[in-house]
Amino acid sequence: MTIATDSVSVTSSSAKGSATAALMNVLKGNIGTGILSMPIAFRNAGIMAAIFTLPPIGLICIHAMFLLVNANRKLMEKLKVSELSYEETAAKAFENGPPQLRPYAGLITKLVSTFLVITQFGITVAYILFVVESFRKVLSNYAENAEKFGIEVYIMACYPLMLALNCIKTLKYLAIASAIANLLQGIGLLVVLANLIQDLPPITTVKYTNWESFPLFCGTAFFSFEGISIILPIKDSMKRADKFGGPCGVLSIGMQIVTVLYCIIGFFGYLKFGENIASTVTNNLPSKVIYDIVRLMFAVSVFLSYPLQMFVPINILWPTFQSKLPLKWQKMEIFNVIYRGSLVMFSFLVASFVPHLDLVISLVGAFCSSSIAVLFPPVIHYAAFWEHRESYSKLKWNYIKVKAVLIFIFGAIGFFLGTYTSVLAIWNAPSESDKH
């Protein structure tokens, strides 16, 4: 049982990576365009409401990751397998869980797979648009004709390189791209932060709370903690998977760094630019060479991160695609390349036509990310440990049940409010023709 088929080589011991490589992938899998959109998320919530609610949201999302990892570990021990994907973990948890849940094992598998694919495609679309808009903005500062070309031209120009990156099949080698991306993004964030902390206005110049658009903040927050879908593949890619969990493990350290960075960039970005904050904070930076270099660094960083986000949908959808091929073609590498190229092309085409990306991100975050990051993990964890309930004290088992219910309720509230508000915002947003 493994997410890996011919499409990816996760199980081979020679492809296993170190804890450092896993940390690079955890950081890169969670720090993408979301961190640059955090200031506008703070505007949607108000600076005080955001700074006091983002850490708890992050804590709940991180705890849900640990619930999923623990359920995965328990089921692998029971089934004596080396790997289980997210959707396989859900299926096996329900199959071996309470009798009331067992009939829904097939349904939970389809739900998890669907939400994972939609979420990851949403993330890749956001990445594509961020990359091309960054390149076009920089080019427009130095070439008058840069703005004459439509965004579709820039998108298609990126396609060959993106396809080449997405032919890398192991997370061990993607970690190299992640390490480069983390270095570029780290330097870029330092330069951005250096700008944000200068000439700060009084905190009274920004809104403390903004409850009307607060659900949009929640959607962006869920979207930003986007890495739960790649947590299990990263764990399975490690030589020493025991170093992944625990209070001082790869996951804990990586997610603490992510949460702190989100708070810092969101707080100072909104405070610095106030209601004029752009969808990504780099667009608020002055038109100077140093900041153009930073924009390019972020663009390259996000470009290198795209394959890591596409990793999950590629492996979820590959068995279905492979089964449709004639038997003699199923093992041929050329068809795997065609399959990968088709998925990448599809995400590029969606990026060419999707409007109001910031609102779509909020919708994807509320509708899909909240489900896979918060709604599903506590239920899966409860089902996975149900057979072992007799080994816990009554108090401990009741604690597990109550915690699962509370986290589920929290995720459900974010799901419904965030989705409703995002759909309304998209419906009421001006069309491109209205702008001109």
DRENVEX-934715 format. One record per residue: x, y, z of N, C-alpha, C, O in turn. Coordinates in steps of 0.1 Angstrom, whole numbers, plus 2048, in hexadecimal, padded with zeros to 3 digits. Example, Ala and Ser with C-alpha at 12.3 -4.5 7.8 and 13.67 -1.06 7.14 Angstrom:
BEGIN
8847C784E87B7D384E8847DF84E88E7DF855;8807EA8478897F584788180084F88680B850;
REM end
This chain:
BEGIN
8097F480080080080080980C80081080F80A;8088147F58118207F580B8297EA8058257E0;80E8367EC80A83F7E281283E7D580F8437CB;81D8377D78268367CB82382B7C282181F7C7;82182D7B68208237AC82C8257A28378297A7;82A82379683582678C83883578B842839786;82E83D79183084C78F83A85279883E85D796;83D84B7A38468517AD84E8467B484883B7B6;85A8497B886283F7BF8648447CE86E84A7D1;85A8417D685C8467E486183B7ED86883D7F7;85F82E7E98628237F287081E7F18758187FA;8778217E688481C7E588D8227EF88E82E7F2;89581A7F689E81F8018A88287FB8AD831803;8AD8267EF8B782F7E98B283D7E78B98477E6;8A483E7E689E84B7E489A8527F189585D7F1;89D84C7FC89A8528098A385E80C8AF85D809;89D8688138A58748168A78768258A286E82D;8AE8808288B28838368A788B83D89D88F836;8A888D84A89F8968518A08A484C8968AB84C;8AC8A88488AE8B68438A68B88368A08C2834;8A78AD82D8A08AE8218918AF82388A8B681C;88C8A782D87E8A783187A8B583686F8B9833;8828BB83E87F8C884387E8D28388768DB838;8878D182E8878DA8238798D981B8738E3817;8758CC81A8688CA81385C8CF81C8528D4816;85D8CD8298528D28328518E18318468E682F;85C8E883185C8F68308578FB82384F904822;85C8F58188588F980B84A8F58088438FC801;8458EA80E8378E680C82D8EF8128218EF80F;8318F781C82890082482B90E822822917824;83791281D83A92081B83A92280C844920805;82F92780782D92A7F88289387F682C9417FD;81F9397ED8199477EB81094B7F780E9577F9;80D94280080494580C80B94F81580495881A;81894E81681F95782081F96581A81E96F822;81F96780D81F97480781197A80780F986806;8079718087F99768097F49788187E997C81A;7FD9758217F997682F7F69848337EC98683B;7FC98F82E7F899C8327EA9A082E7E39A6835;7E699B8227D899E81E7CE9968267C399A828;7D398A82B7CA9828347C998A8417BE98A847;7D39908467D39988527C99A48507C29A885A;7C99AA8447BF9B48427B19AF8427A89B6847;7AF9A383D7A199D83E79C99B84C79099B84E;7A69988557A29958637A39A186C79C9A1876;7AC9AA8697B09B58727BC9B08797BE9A487C;7C59B987D7D39B58817D39AE88E7DA9A5890;7CA9B28987CA9AC8A57C399E8A47C79948AA;7B899E89D7B099189B7B99878947B997B898;7C198B88A7C99828837D597D88B7D897188C;7DC9868937E898289A7E49788A67EC9708AA;7D79798AB7D39718B67CC9648B17CA95B8B9;7C89638A47C195789F7CA94F8967C8943895;7D495588F7DC94D8867E494288D7E4937889;7EB9458997F293A8A07E992F8A47ED9238A2;7DD9318AA7D49268AE7D091E8A17CF9128A2;7CD9258967C991D88A7D59158867D4909882;7E191B8867ED9138827EF90788C7F38FC887;7ED9098997EF8FF8A27E68F38A07E98E88A1;7D98F789D7CF8EC89A7D38E588D7D28D888D;7D78EC8837DB8E58767E78DC8787E88D1873;7F18E18807FD8D98837F98CD88B7FE8C2888;7F08CE8957EC8C389D7E58B98947E68AD896;7DD8BE88B7D68B58827E08AD8797DE8A1876;7EB8B38757F58AC86E7FB8A18777FD896872;7FD8A388480289988C7F888E88E7FC88288F;7EB89188F7E18878907E187E8847E0871885;7E38848787E487C86C7F087386B7EF867868;7FB87986F80887187080786587A80B85A876;80186888580085D88F7F685288B7F984688D;7EB8568847E284C87F7E98448747E7838873;7F084B86C7F884486180283A86780382E862;80983E87181383587880C82987E81181D87C;80182B8857FA82088B7F58168817F580A883;7EF81B8767EA81286C7F580B8647F37FF860;80081186280B80A85B8107FF8648147F485F;8118018718157F687A80B7EB87A80F7DF87A;7FE7EE87A7F47E487A7F47DB86D7F37CF86D;7F57E38627F47DC8548027D78508037D0845;80D7DB85781A7D685481E7DB8458237D383D;81C7E78428207ED8368297F983882A7FE843;8317FC82E83B80783083681582D83B81F832;82B81682682682382281782282181181881C;81082D82480282F82280083E81E804846826;7F98418137F684E8107EB8548187E584D820;7E88618177DD86781F7D086081C7C985C826;7CD85E80F7C085780C7BF8498117B5844815;7CB8428107CB8348157CA8338247C482A829;7D183D82B7CF83E8397C183F83D7BC839846;7BA8488367AC84B8397A383E83779B83A83F;7A683782C79E82B8287A182083379781A838;7AD81E8367B08138407AB81684E7A780D855;7AC8238517A682785F79882486079381F86A;79082785578282585577F81685577681185B;78680E84D78480084C7877F98597807EF85C;7907FE8617937F886E78E7FF87A7917FC885;78680A87778081288277380D88776F802885;76B81688D75E81389275580D88875681287C;74C80488B7447FE88173B80887973880686D;73881388072F81D87973782486D731829864;74482486E74C82B86475182285875482684D;75181585B75680B85174F80C84375680B839;74280E84273C80E83574081B82D73E81B821;74682483474A83182D75983182975E83C826;76082682A76E82682677082A81877A832815;76882580F76A8298017678387FF76E83F7F7;75D83D80675984B80476485480A76785E803;76A85181577485A81B78085A812787864811;78384F80C78E84E80278C8587F779585F7F3;7808577F177D8607E677D86F7EA7828777E2;7788727F677787F7FA7858857FC7898907F8;78E87D80379C8828067A38847F97AA88E7F7;7A287A7F07A987B7E37A48887DB7AC88F7D6;79788A7DB7928957D47968A27D979B8AB7D2;7958A47E77998B07ED7A88B37EC7AD8BE7EA;7B08A87EC7BF8A97EB7C28AF7DD7CA8B87DB;7BC8A97D37BF8AC7C57BB8BB7C27C28C37BC;7AE8BF7C77AA8CC7C57B28D67CC7B68E17C6;7B68D37D87BE8DC7E07CC8DE7DA7D08EA7D8;7D28D37D67E08D57D07DF8DB7C27E88E37BF;7D58D97BB7D48E07AE7D18EF7B07D78F77A9;7C98F27BB7C89007BE7D59077C27D79127BE;7DD9007C97EA9057CD7F39077C17FA9117C0;7F38FD7B87FC8FE7AC7F890A7A380091079D;7EA90C7A27E591779A7EA9247A07EE92D799;7E99257AD7EE9317B47FD9337B280193F7AF;8049297B281392A7B081692E7A281E9377A0;80F92979881192D78A80F93C788817943782;80394078D80094F78B80A95879380D96278E;80E95379E81795C7A682595D79E82A96879D;82995279983695279183595B78583E963783;82B95977D82A96177182797077382D97876C;81F97377D81D98178182998778682C993783;83198078E83E98579384898878784E993787;84997F77E85298177384D98D76A855995766;84098D76883B99875F83D9A576683F9AF75F;83B9A677383C9B377A84B9B877984D9C4777;8549AF77B8629B277A8669B776C86C9C176A;8629AF7628659B275485F9C07508659C7748;8539C375584C9CF7528549DB7578529E6751;85C9DA7618659E57668709E875D8779F275E;8749DE75487F9E074C87C9DF73D8859E3734;8719DA73986D9D972B85F9DE7298559D872F;85D9E87208509EE71E8469E471883A9E571B;84B9DA7118429D170A83D9C57138359BD70E;8439C471F8409B97278319B872A82C9AD72B;82A9C372C81C9C37308139C07248079BC726;8199C17188109BE70C80D9AF70A8039AC704;8169A771081399970F80999471A80B998725;7FF98C7167F69877207FC97E729807978727;7F697B7347FB97273F7FD96473980595C73E;7F496172F7F5953729803951723808945723;80995B71D81695A71782095672182994D71F;82095D72C82A95A73782794C73D831945740;81B94873E81893B74481D93073B823927740;81B93172E81F92772582F92772483591C721;83593272684493372584A92B731855925730;84292A73C84792374884591374684C90C74E;83C90F73D83890173D8438F773B8448ED743;84C8F97318578EF72F85F8EC73B8628E073F;8648F774286C8F574E8648EE7598698E6760;8578F275A84F8EC76584D8DD76284D8D576C;84B8D97568498CB7528568C37568558B875B;8618C975386E8C275686F8C07658738B5769;86C8CA76D86D8C877C8638BE7818668B678A;8578BD77A84D8B377F8508A577A84889C77D;85A8A377385F89576F86888F77A86B884779;86B89778487389279086988A79885E88F79C;86C87D79B8638747A18658727B085C86B7B7;86F8767B68728737C48738807CC87988A7C8;86E8807D986F88B7E187D88E7E68808997E9;8858847E68938867E989A8907E08A18997E4;89788F7D389D8987C98958A57C889B8B07C5;8888A57CB8808B17CC8858BA7D88848C67D8;88B8B37E28908BA7EE89B8C47EA89E8CE7F0;8A38C07DF8AD8C97DA8A78D67D58AC8E17D8;89D8D57CD8968E17C88908E87D48908F57D4;88B8E17DE8858E77EA88F8EF7F288C8FA7F7;89B8EA7F38A68F07FA8AA8FD7F38AC9087FA;8AB8FD7E68AE9097DE8A39137E08A591F7E2;89690F7DF88B9177E088A91E7EE8879297F0;88D9157F988D91B80689892580889692F80F;8A49238028AE92D8038AA93A7FD8AC945803;8A593A7F08A09467E989594D7F18959597F3;88C9457F688094A7FD88595080B88095B80F;88E94A81189394F81E89A95C81C897966824;8A295D8128A996A80F89F97580C89F980810;89597180388B97A7FF88297F80B87F98B80B;87F97681487797A82087E98482987898D82E;88B98282A89498B83289399982C8929A3833;89599A81F8949A78188879AD8198869B981C;87C9A581786E9AA81986C9AF8278679BA829;8709A783186E9AB83F8769B78428719C084A;8829B983D88A9C583F8829D183A8839DC841;87B9D082F8739DB82A8679DD8338639E9836;8609D38378549D483F8569DA84C84D9E1851;8619D88538639DE8608689EC8608699F286B;86A9F285586EA00854863A09853859A0684C;864A1485A85AA1F85884BA1A85B842A1D853;84AA1286583DA0D868833A1886E837A1F876;827A1886981DA2186F818A1C87C81BA11880;811A2488480BA20890801A1488E7FBA14883;800A0C8977F7A008967E8A058957E09FD890;7E6A118997D8A168997D4A1A88A7C8A1D888;7DDA198817DAA1C8737D3A1086B7CEA12860;7D3A058727CD9F986B7C29F48747C19F7880;7B99EC86E7AE9E78767B29DC8807BA9D387C;7AD9DC88B7B09D28957A89C58927AD9BA894;79B9C788E7939BB88B78B9BF87E7889CA87B;7879B487777F9B686B7779A986977A9A1861;76D9A887176699B87275E99886575B98C862;75B9A285D7539A085175A99784775498E841;76799984676F99183D77898784478198183E;77698585177E97C85977E96E853789967853;77396984E77395B84877D95A83C78394F83A;77F96583578996582A79796382F79F95C82A;79996983B7A69678427A89588457B3952843;79D95284A79E94484E7A193B8427A9932843;79A93E83779D93682B7AB9378267B192D822;7B19448277BF9468237C893F82D7D2939829;7C593F83A7CD9388447CD9298417D8923842;7C192383F7C191583C7C991282F7D090882F;7C891A8257CF9188197DE91981B7E6911815;7E29228247F19248277F791882E80391582B;7EF9128377F590683D7F18FA8347EA8F1837;7F78FB8287F38F281D7FA8E581C7F78DD814;8038E282680D8D78248088CA8298108C0827;7FC8C882E7F88BB8347F78B18297FA8A582C;7F58B481D7F38AB8128018A480E801899809;80C8AB8118198A580E8208A081A82C89C819;81A8A182682089D83282488E83282F88A835;81B88582E81D87782E82887382483186B827;82787881783287580E83F87A813849873810;84088581A84D88A81F85288082985E87D82A;84987C83284D87383D85286683785C86083B;84B86182D84F85482685C85681E86284B81B;86086281B86C86481387986481C884865817;87786382988286483388885783588284D836;89685783789D84B83B89984784A89783C84D;897852852894850860886857862886862867;87B84F85F86E85586186B85986F862861872;87285287986F85588787386388B86F868896;87B86A88387F87788687588288187788E882;86A87D87A86188687585788C87F85589887F;85288388884888889284F88C89F85B88E89F;84788E8A984D8928B684E8A18B884E8A88AE;84F8A68C48508B48C785C8BB8C185C8C78BE;8678B38BE8738B98B88768B38AB8818B38A6;86C8AD8A586D8A689886D8B088C86A8BC88E;86E8AB88086F8B38748618BB8738628C7870;8568B48758498BB8738478C687C8438D1879;84A8C48898488CE8938508DA89184C8E5892;85D8D888F8668E388D8638EB8808628F7880;8608E487585C8EA8698508F386A8508FE865;8458ED8708398F587183990087B83290A879;8428FF88584390B88E84A916887846922889;85491387F85A91E87785092486D85093086C;84891C86783E92185D83492A86483293585F;82F92687082592F87782B93C87B82494687A;83793C88083E94888583F95287983D95E87A;84494C86D84695586183995B85C839966858;82E95385D82195885881D96486181896E85C;81F96286E81A96D87782397A87581D985875;83097887383898487183598B864833998864;83598485983298A84C82499084C82299B847;81A98985180D98E85180B99B8598059A4854;81199B86580F9A686E8169B38688109BD867;8239B286582A9BD8608269C28528269CE84F;8229B884A81D9BC83C8119C483D8109CE836;8079C08457FA9C78467FD9D584D7F79DF849;8059D58578089E185E80E9EB85580C9F7856;8189E784D81F9F08448179F6839817A02837;80F9EE8338089F28277F99F48297F29FA821;7F49F08347E69F28387DC9ED82E7DD9E2829;7D29F582B7C79F18227CC9F18137C59EB80B;7D89F68107DD9F58037E59E98007EB9E77F6;7E59DF8097ED9D38087E89CB7FB7DC9CA7F9;7F19C67F37EE9BF7E77EC9B07EA7ED9AC7F6;7E79A97E07E499B7E27F19937E67F09897EE;7FD9987E28099927E781299F7EB8129A87E3;81899E7F681F9A97FC82B9AE7F382E9BA7F4;8309A67EA83B9AA7E28379B47D883F9BC7D3;82A9B57D48259BF7CB8249CD7D18239D77CA;8259CD7DF8259DA7E68339E07E78359EC7EA;83D9D87E484B9DD7E584F9E77DA8499E67CF;8589F07DD85B9FA7D38619F47C68669E97C6;8619FB7BB8669F77AE8759FA7AE879A037A7;87D9F27B588B9F47B68929E67B288B9DC7B3;89E9E77AE8A59DB7A98A59D07B48A39C57B1;8A89D47C08A99CB7CB89C9C37CD89C9B77D0;8919CA7CC8849C47CE8809BC7C28789B27C3;8849C07B68829B87AA8899AB7AB8849A07A7;8959AB7B189D99F7B38959967BD89598A7BB;89099C7C78889947D187C98E7CB8799827CD;8759967C28699907BB86D9847B386697A7B3;8799857AC87E97A7A488196E7AD87F9627A9;8879717B888B9667C187F95E7C687F9527C7;8749667CA86895F7CE8629577C285C94C7C4;86295D7B685D9567AB8649497A885D93F7A6;8719497A987993D7A78769337B28759277AF;8759387BE87292F7CA8659287C886491C7CA;85B9307C484D92A7C384D9207B68479167B7;8559247AC85691C7A085C90E7A485790479F;86690E7AC86C9027B18638FA7BA8658EE7BC;85A9017C08518FA7CA8458F37C383F8EA7C9;8428F77B78378F17AF8378E27AF82C8DC7B1;8428DC7AC8428CD7AB83E8C67B88388BC7B8;8428CC7C383F8C67D08308C77D382A8BD7D8;8298D17CE81B8D27D08138C97C68098C47C9;8198C77BA8138BF7B08158B07B380F8A77AD;81F8AD7BC82289F7BF8168977C381588B7BF;80E89C7CC8028957D17F88917C67F58867C4;7F389B7BE7E98987B47EF88F7A97E78867A4;7FB8907A680288879C8008797A07FD870798;8038767AD8038697B27F58637B57F38577B5;7EC86C7B97DE8687BB7D88647AE7D18597AD;7DA86C7A37D38697977D985F78E7D385A784;7E685D7907EE8547877E88467857E784177A;7E483F7907DF83178E7D38317857D182877D;7CA83B7867BE83B77E7C283D76F7BD836766;7CB84776D7D084975F7D783D75A7D583874E;7DF8367627E782B75E7DE81F75A7E1818751;7D381D7627CA8127607C38137527BE80974D;7C281F74D7BB8217407C481E7347BF81C729;7D181C7377DA81972C7DA80A7297D8802731;7DD80771C7E07F87197EB7F37227F47FA725;7EA7E67257F37E072F8027E272B80A7E5733;8057E171E8137E27198187F071B8247F371A;80F7FA71C81380871D81580D72B81B81772E;80F80673580E80B74381C80D74981D815752;82680574583380774B83D810743848811746;83881573884081D72F84282B734838832737;84E83073685183D73C84B84873484785273A;84A84772784585271F836856723833861722;82E84C72782084F72A81F85573881685D73B;82985274082A85974D82D86874B827870752;83686A74283A87873F82E88073982B88B73C;82787973081B87F72981188273480A88D734;80F87973D80587B748809887750800890753;81588875581A89375D8198A07558148AA75A;81C8A074881B8AC74080D8B173F80A8BD73E;8048A773E7F58AB73D7F08B17497E98BB749;7F48AC7557EF8B27617F58C07637EE8C9767;8028C27608088CF7618028D87587FF8E475B;7FF8D474B7F88DD7427EB8E17467E68EC744;7E38D774D7D68DB7527D68E675C7CE8EF75C;7E08E57657E18EF7707E58FD7697E190776E;7ED8FC75F7F19087587E590F7507E391B750;7DC90674B7D190B7447C791274E7C191C74B;7C590B7597BC9117637C291E7687BA92876A;7CF91F76A7D592C76E7D39377637D2943767;7D19337577CF93D74C7C194374D7BF94E748;7B893C7527AA9417527A394475F79994B75F;7AA94076A7A39427777A495177B7AF95777B;79995877F79A96678379A96779379795D79A;79E97379879D9767A67A496B7AE79E9657B7;7B19697AB7B895E7B17B895E7C17B79547C7;7B996A7C77BA96B7D57AD9657DB7AE95F7E6;7A29687D57959637DA7949547D878E94D7E0;79994F7CC7989417CA7A193A7D479D92F7D8;7AD9407D77B593A7E17AE9387EF7AF92E7F5;7A79437F279F9427FF7949377FE792930808;78E9367F278392C7F178991E7F17849157F8;79591C7EB79B90F7EB7A090B7F979E9007FE;7A59168007A991480E79D91081779F90781F;79291781678691481E78090781B77C8FF824;77E90480E7768F980A77F8EC80A77A8E180F;78B8EC8057938E080479E8DF80F79F8D4816;7A68E98117B18E981B7AC8E68297B28DF830;7A08ED82D79B8EB83A7978DC83C7978D7847;7928D683178E8C883279A8BE83479A8B683E;7A48BF82C7AF8B682D7B88B98387BF8B183D;7B88C683D7C18CA8477BB8C98557C28C785F;7AE8CB8567A88CB86379C8C186579B8BA86F;7938C085B7878B885D78B8A985D7868A2866;7928A485379589685279E89085C79B885862;7AA8968607B48908697AE88B8767B188087A;7A689387E7A288E88B798882889799879892;79088187F78787687D79086987978D85E87E;79A86B8717A386086D7AA85B8797AC84F87B;7AF8648817B786188D7AE8598977B284E89C;7A285D8997998568A279684889D79683F8A4;79384789079083A88A79C83188B79B82588D;7A88368887B482E8887B88288967BD81D897;7B58308A07B882C8AE7AC8258B57AD8218C1;7A18248AE79581E8B47978108BA79280C8C4;79E8088B27A17FA8B67A97F98C27A97EF8C9;7B18048C57BA8048D17B480B8DD7BB80F8E6;7A780E8DC7A18178E77A28108F57A38178FF;7A38038F57A37FC9027B17FE9097B27FD915;7BB8029017C88049077C981290E7D3815914;7BF81B90C7BF8289127B682891E7AD82091F;7B98319277B08339327A383A92D7A383F922;79883993478B83E93078D84D92D787853924;79485493679686293579E86692979B86F922;7A985E9267B186191A7A985F90D7AA867904;7A185490D79985190078F85C8FE78C8608F3;78886090977E86B90878587890377F87F8FC;79187A90879888690379B8858F479988F8ED;79F8798EF7A18788E179487A8D97948818CE;7898758DE77C8778D77788868D777388B8CD;77888C8E377489A8E477D8A38DB7788AC8D5;78A8A08DB7938A88D37908A78C57908B18BD;78D89B8C07898988B277D8A08AE77C8A68A4;7738A08B77668A78B57698B68B47648BD8AB;7718BC8BD7738CA8BE77B8CF8B17778D98AB;7858C78AD78D8CB8A17848CA8957858D388C;77B8C08947728BF8897698CA8887668D087E;7638CE89475A8DA8947618E789075B8EF888;76D8E98947758F48907778F48817758FF87B;77B8E987C77D8E886D7708EA8657708F085B;7658E586B7588E78647548F586474E8FA859;7568FC86E75390B86F75B91286475591A85D;76890F86477091685A76C91284C76D91A843;76890584A76490183D75890883875890D82D;74D90984074190F83B74191E83A73D924830;74792584574893384475193883A74E941832;75D93283976793682F76293382176493C818;75C92881E75792581174C92F80D74C934802;74293181673793B81373C94981073894F806;74594E81974B95B81775395C80A752966803;75B9528077639527FB75B9527EE75D9597E5;75094A7EE7479497E37409577E073F95B7D5;73C95D7EB73596A7EA73F9747E573C97D7DC;74B9747EA75597E7E675997C7D775A9867D0;75A9707D275C96D7C47519727BC7529777B1;74496F7C07389737B97379827B77339877AD;73B9897C273A9987C274699F7BD7469AB7BB;7519977BA75D99E7B575B9A37A775499C79F;7619AE7A37609B47967669AB78B7719A578E;7609AA7807669A27757719AA76E7739B6771;7799A37667849AB75F77F9B67567859C0755;7739B375076D9BE7487699CA7507699D574B;7659C875C7609D376576C9DC76976B9E876B;7789D67697849DD76D7889E776278F9F1765;7859E475678B9EC74B7819F67457849FD73C;
REM end
